[in-house]
Amino acid sequence: MKMLKIGLIREGKVPPDSRVPITPKQCREFMNRYPNLDIVVQPSPIRCYKDEEYEAEGISLQEDMSDREVLMGVKEVPIEQLMEGKTYYFFSHTIKKQPYNRKLLQAILAKNIQMVDYETLKNEKGGRIIGFGRYAGIVGAHNGLRAYGLKTGAFFLEAAHKCKDFAAIQEIYRETTFPPIKIVSTGTGKVAYGAKETLDAMGIREVSPQEFLTEKFDEAVYVHLKYDDFYKHKESNQYDRSDFYDNPQNYCCDFFDYTRTADVFINGIYWDPKGPVYFTKEDMKSPDFNIKVIADVTCDIAPDSSVPSTIRPSKIGDDVYGYDPITEKEVEKYSQNSIDVMAVDNLPNELPRDASKDFGEMLHKSVIEEMMKDQSDVIDLASIAKNGSLTEHYAYLQDYVDGKA
């Protein structure tokens, strides 16, 4: 395997993110396993793992990253901090043609940077192999139930970002009695199963869709809905996974019955704008609409959202806002007429040490060895840009780069 020099860069985006791609202990484990791997760390005052923790593992602190071939961070690197000719790994938020990052991708091309986006690292079946989704789901479900407790006064949960880690939060769950509430959670990916992990840790019982819709309970329960539970083809009334992904516009969404029954909705499903929404603004005006809290972990902002009340992202420390379905406007949270929305777009940063450790384990399992190879299909297919041009798989971004889309 080749010699590889990696630099862990400090986060430059504002507001700053405290997560890291590799923890101190993982840096040491990686270097012990791969003698040709050398990792240094750019000093940072805001990381969840302190500079001293890296030094304690024998990892050098180094301000100048010019001798590093690969630079790894978490969030987008400010344009003025990009180093020409390097290989970067971070979440670029460009592959959906996000307008706010057009200049970033233009700069990456101009500076002859190889851009590997964590989101585009995939296995042979096309599934993502790395991400922070699990902890987005874990924290999103916690925040949703916390909001319900604050709205109703029925129980209290401490904010996740004020807790040491998920283990400490689970201790809180053991001391909390949840009232008979009904929770509907959606999705099949890491986000959805992270949310399920939280609900299970709370001791909340899972029930079937049929039970959820037709029965009354004297305890808290949840239903975990997958795509085929509520998406049906308009003509065949069946769900075909491959066809749904290719032609979501041909499907309808049978979710409204759950809005009549659920108290809390946790949204953890990827949504294609061509597909049907869960419910409309008009649906939310119905007196039968029972949902009181929506934890929208996907955080797609209306009108490009499957949840029309997600009108803006919220932030850690002020994670909930109220939505009045009659006026269709934001109102005071936890008010009598509000449906309360949790839509934090960087949820894993509430438990940054746990989330970083989890992310580094995925790197270790599926990515680091690929990075060490002289040639890797996994890395090549994940590279958005290389040698000053978009790569073949991301050529569709050219009109975006040119300012035409």
C-alpha positions in Angstrom: 0.0 0.0 0.0 1.1 3.6 -0.7 2.3 6.1 1.9 -0.6 8.3 2.8 -0.3 11.6 4.8 -3.6 12.8 6.3 -4.3 16.1 8.0 -7.4 16.6 10.1 -8.3 20.2 9.5 -10.2 22.4 11.9 -13.7 23.4 11.0 -13.9 26.8 9.4 -17.6 27.1 8.6 -19.6 29.5 10.8 -21.3 28.5 13.0 -18.5 26.0 13.8 -19.1 22.3 14.1 -17.4 20.4 17.0 -17.5 17.0 15.4 -14.4 15.2 14.0 -14.0 12.5 11.4 -11.5 10.5 13.4 -11.2 10.5 17.2 -7.8 10.5 19.0 -7.8 6.8 19.8 -8.9 6.0 16.3 -6.0 7.9 14.9 -3.6 5.8 16.9 -5.5 2.6 15.9 -5.4 3.5 12.2 -1.7 4.3 12.3 -0.9 1.1 14.3 -2.7 -1.0 11.7 -1.3 0.8 8.6 2.4 1.6 9.1 2.3 3.6 5.8 -0.4 6.0 7.2 0.6 9.2 9.0 -2.1 11.5 10.6 -1.5 14.9 12.0 -4.1 17.3 13.5 -4.5 21.0 12.9 -5.1 22.7 16.3 -8.6 23.8 17.1 -10.3 25.3 20.2 -13.8 24.1 19.3 -13.5 20.3 18.7 -15.3 18.0 21.0 -12.0 16.1 21.3 -9.4 18.5 22.6 -5.9 19.0 21.2 -4.5 17.5 24.3 -6.4 14.3 23.8 -4.8 13.8 20.4 -1.4 14.6 21.8 -2.0 12.0 24.6 -2.3 9.4 21.8 0.9 10.5 20.2 -0.7 12.4 17.4 1.2 15.5 16.3 -0.5 18.9 16.2 0.5 20.8 13.1 -0.8 24.2 11.9 0.7 24.0 8.4 -1.1 21.4 6.3 1.0 21.9 3.1 2.8 18.6 3.4 -0.5 16.6 3.7 -1.9 14.8 0.6 -5.4 14.3 2.1 -7.2 16.9 4.2 -10.3 15.7 6.1 -13.0 17.7 7.9 -16.7 17.5 8.5 -18.6 20.5 7.1 -17.9 22.6 4.0 -14.4 24.3 3.9 -14.5 28.0 3.4 -13.3 28.9 -0.1 -10.4 31.0 1.1 -9.1 28.1 3.2 -9.0 25.6 0.3 -5.5 24.5 -0.6 -4.7 24.0 -4.3 -4.0 20.5 -5.6 -5.1 18.6 -2.4 -7.6 15.8 -1.9 -10.4 16.8 0.4 -12.9 14.7 2.3 -16.0 16.6 3.7 -19.7 17.0 3.3 -19.8 19.4 0.4 -23.6 19.7 0.0 -23.3 20.2 -3.8 -24.6 17.0 -5.4 -28.2 18.3 -5.2 -27.1 21.5 -6.9 -27.5 23.5 -3.7 -27.4 27.1 -4.8 -25.5 28.3 -1.6 -22.5 26.1 -2.5 -22.2 26.8 -6.2 -19.1 29.0 -5.6 -17.6 26.3 -3.4 -17.7 23.7 -6.2 -16.4 26.3 -8.7 -13.4 27.0 -6.4 -12.8 23.3 -6.0 -12.5 22.9 -9.8 -10.4 26.1 -10.2 -8.0 24.9 -7.5 -7.5 21.5 -9.1 -8.8 19.7 -6.0 -10.0 16.1 -5.8 -13.3 16.3 -3.9 -14.5 13.2 -2.1 -17.8 13.8 -0.5 -18.6 11.4 2.4 -22.2 11.3 1.1 -21.1 9.8 -2.2 -19.0 6.9 -0.7 -21.0 3.8 -1.5 -20.8 0.0 -1.5 -21.3 -2.3 -4.4 -25.1 -2.2 -4.1 -25.1 1.6 -4.1 -25.8 2.1 -0.4 -24.0 4.8 1.6 -21.2 3.4 3.7 -20.6 6.4 6.0 -22.5 9.2 7.6 -23.9 10.7 10.8 -27.4 9.5 10.1 -27.6 7.2 13.1 -27.0 10.1 15.6 -29.3 12.4 13.7 -32.0 9.9 14.3 -31.1 9.3 17.9 -31.1 13.0 18.8 -34.0 13.8 16.6 -36.3 11.3 18.4 -35.0 12.5 21.7 -35.8 16.1 20.8 -39.2 15.2 19.5 -40.2 13.5 22.7 -38.6 16.3 24.8 -40.7 18.9 22.9 -43.9 16.9 23.6 -43.0 16.8 27.3 -42.4 20.5 27.4 -45.6 21.2 25.5 -47.8 19.1 27.7 -46.0 19.2 31.0 -46.3 15.5 31.3 -42.6 14.8 31.7 -39.2 16.5 31.3 -36.1 15.4 29.3 -32.8 17.3 29.5 -31.6 18.7 26.2 -29.2 16.3 24.4 -26.5 18.8 24.0 -26.4 19.3 27.8 -25.7 15.6 28.4 -22.3 14.0 28.3 -23.3 11.2 25.9 -26.1 8.9 24.8 -25.3 6.6 27.7 -26.1 9.5 30.1 -29.3 10.2 28.3 -30.4 6.5 28.6 -30.0 6.9 32.4 -32.5 9.7 32.2 -34.9 7.5 30.3 -34.8 4.8 33.0 -36.0 7.4 35.5 -38.7 8.8 33.2 -42.3 7.7 33.0 -43.9 8.4 29.6 -47.7 8.9 29.4 -49.9 7.0 26.9 -48.7 8.8 23.7 -48.7 7.5 20.2 -45.6 8.1 18.0 -45.3 7.4 14.3 -41.7 7.2 12.9 -40.8 6.8 9.2 -37.8 5.5 7.2 -35.5 2.6 6.4 -32.1 4.1 6.7 -29.6 5.0 9.5 -31.7 8.0 10.5 -34.8 5.9 11.0 -33.1 3.2 12.9 -31.3 5.8 15.0 -34.7 7.1 16.0 -35.9 3.6 16.7 -32.9 3.0 18.9 -34.0 6.0 21.0 -37.6 4.9 21.3 -36.5 1.4 22.3 -34.1 2.9 24.9 -37.1 4.8 26.3 -38.9 1.5 26.8 -41.7 2.5 24.5 -43.4 -0.4 22.9 -43.5 -1.0 19.2 -46.8 -1.9 17.6 -48.0 -2.8 14.1 -49.6 -0.3 11.7 -52.9 -2.0 12.2 -52.7 -1.9 16.0 -51.6 1.7 15.9 -54.5 2.8 13.8 -57.3 0.9 15.4 -56.4 0.3 19.1 -56.2 2.4 22.2 -53.4 2.0 24.7 -52.7 2.8 28.3 -49.0 3.1 27.6 -46.7 4.9 25.2 -46.4 3.1 21.8 -44.8 3.7 18.5 -45.1 2.4 14.9 -42.1 2.3 12.6 -43.4 2.8 9.0 -41.4 1.7 6.0 -42.0 2.9 2.4 -44.4 0.1 1.5 -46.5 0.8 4.6 -47.9 4.1 3.1 -46.7 4.5 -0.5 -48.8 2.9 -3.2 -48.8 3.1 -7.0 -51.7 5.1 -8.2 -52.9 2.4 -10.6 -51.8 -1.0 -9.2 -52.1 0.1 -5.5 -48.8 -1.8 -4.9 -45.4 -0.7 -3.9 -42.4 -1.5 -6.1 -39.1 -0.3 -4.6 -37.2 0.1 -7.8 -40.1 1.7 -9.7 -40.8 4.1 -6.7 -37.2 5.4 -6.8 -37.4 5.9 -10.5 -40.9 7.2 -10.8 -42.1 8.6 -7.4 -44.6 10.8 -9.2 -46.7 7.7 -10.0 -47.3 7.0 -6.3 -49.7 8.3 -3.7 -49.1 8.6 0.0 -51.5 6.9 2.5 -50.3 8.6 5.6 -53.3 10.8 6.6 -54.9 8.1 8.8 -51.8 8.3 11.0 -52.2 12.0 11.5 -55.6 11.3 13.0 -54.1 9.0 15.6 -50.5 10.0 16.3 -49.4 12.6 18.9 -45.8 12.8 17.7 -44.4 12.4 14.2 -40.7 11.6 13.6 -39.7 12.0 9.9 -36.7 10.1 8.9 -37.3 9.4 5.3 -35.6 10.7 2.1 -38.1 12.6 0.0 -37.9 13.2 -3.8 -39.6 16.5 -4.7 -41.4 14.6 -7.6 -43.1 12.3 -5.0 -46.2 12.8 -2.9 -46.1 14.6 0.4 -47.2 13.1 3.8 -49.9 15.7 4.1 -50.8 19.2 2.9 -51.3 22.5 4.6 -55.0 22.0 4.1 -54.8 18.6 5.7 -53.2 20.2 8.7 -56.3 22.5 9.1 -58.6 19.5 9.6 -60.0 19.1 13.1 -59.0 15.5 12.8 -55.3 16.3 12.5 -54.0 15.1 15.9 -50.2 15.5 15.6 -48.9 17.9 18.2 -45.1 17.7 17.6 -43.2 17.0 14.4 -39.5 16.0 14.7 -38.5 16.6 11.1 -35.0 14.9 11.1 -34.7 15.2 7.3 -35.1 19.0 7.6 -36.1 19.7 4.0 -37.5 23.2 4.0 -40.9 24.0 2.5 -42.0 24.3 -0.2 -39.4 21.6 -1.2 -40.4 19.4 1.7 -42.7 16.5 2.4 -43.7 18.3 5.7 -45.3 21.7 4.9 -44.9 23.0 8.5 -41.1 22.8 8.2 -40.8 26.4 7.2 -37.2 27.0 8.4 -34.4 25.1 10.1 -34.1 25.4 13.9 -30.9 25.4 15.9 -29.3 23.6 18.8 -30.4 25.4 22.0 -33.5 26.8 20.3 -34.7 23.7 18.5 -38.4 24.1 18.4 -40.8 26.6 16.8 -44.6 26.7 16.6 -46.6 26.5 13.4 -50.2 27.6 13.3 -52.0 25.5 10.6 -54.8 28.0 10.3 -52.6 31.1 9.5 -49.8 28.9 8.0 -47.3 31.1 9.9 -44.8 30.6 12.7 -46.1 31.3 16.2 -44.9 31.0 19.8 -43.9 27.4 20.5 -45.9 25.3 22.9 -48.9 27.6 22.5 -52.5 26.3 22.4 -52.9 26.5 18.6 -49.4 25.5 17.6 -48.1 22.3 16.0 -44.5 22.3 17.3 -41.7 21.6 14.9 -38.2 20.4 15.6 -36.0 20.9 12.5 -32.4 21.1 13.6 -30.2 20.5 10.6 -27.0 19.5 12.5 -28.5 17.1 15.1 -25.4 14.9 15.5 -23.6 17.9 16.9 -25.7 17.6 20.0 -23.8 14.4 20.9 -20.5 15.2 19.0 -18.2 12.7 20.8 -20.6 9.8 20.3 -21.3 10.8 16.7 -17.6 11.3 15.9 -16.7 7.9 17.3 -19.4 6.2 15.3 -18.3 8.0 12.1 -14.7 7.0 12.7 -15.7 3.4 13.1 -17.4 3.5 9.7 -14.3 5.1 8.2 -12.2 2.3 9.7 -14.5 -0.4 8.5 -15.1 0.7 4.9 -12.9 3.7 3.8 -9.4 3.9 5.2 -8.1 0.8 3.5 -9.6 2.1 0.2 -7.7 5.3 0.7 -4.5 3.4 1.2 -4.8 1.6 -2.2 -3.0 2.8 -5.3 -6.3 2.7 -7.1 -9.8 2.4 -5.5 -13.1 2.2 -7.4 -14.9 3.2 -4.2 -12.9 6.4 -3.9 -13.0 7.1 -7.7 -16.8 6.8 -7.8 -17.1 9.1 -4.8 -14.9 11.8 -6.3 -17.1 14.7 -7.5 -14.1 16.6 -9.0 -10.6 15.6 -10.0 -7.9 17.2 -12.2 -9.8 20.4 -12.5 -13.0 18.8 -14.0 -16.1 17.1 -12.8 -15.8 13.3 -12.9 -18.0 11.2 -15.2 -20.6 10.3 -12.6 -21.0 14.0 -11.6 -21.0 15.5 -15.1 -24.7 16.4 -14.5 -23.4 19.2 -12.2 -21.9 21.1 -15.1 -24.9 23.4 -15.6 -24.9 24.0 -11.9 -21.2 25.0 -12.0 -21.9 27.2 -15.0 -24.7 29.0 -13.2 -27.4 27.6 -15.5 -29.2 25.5 -12.9 
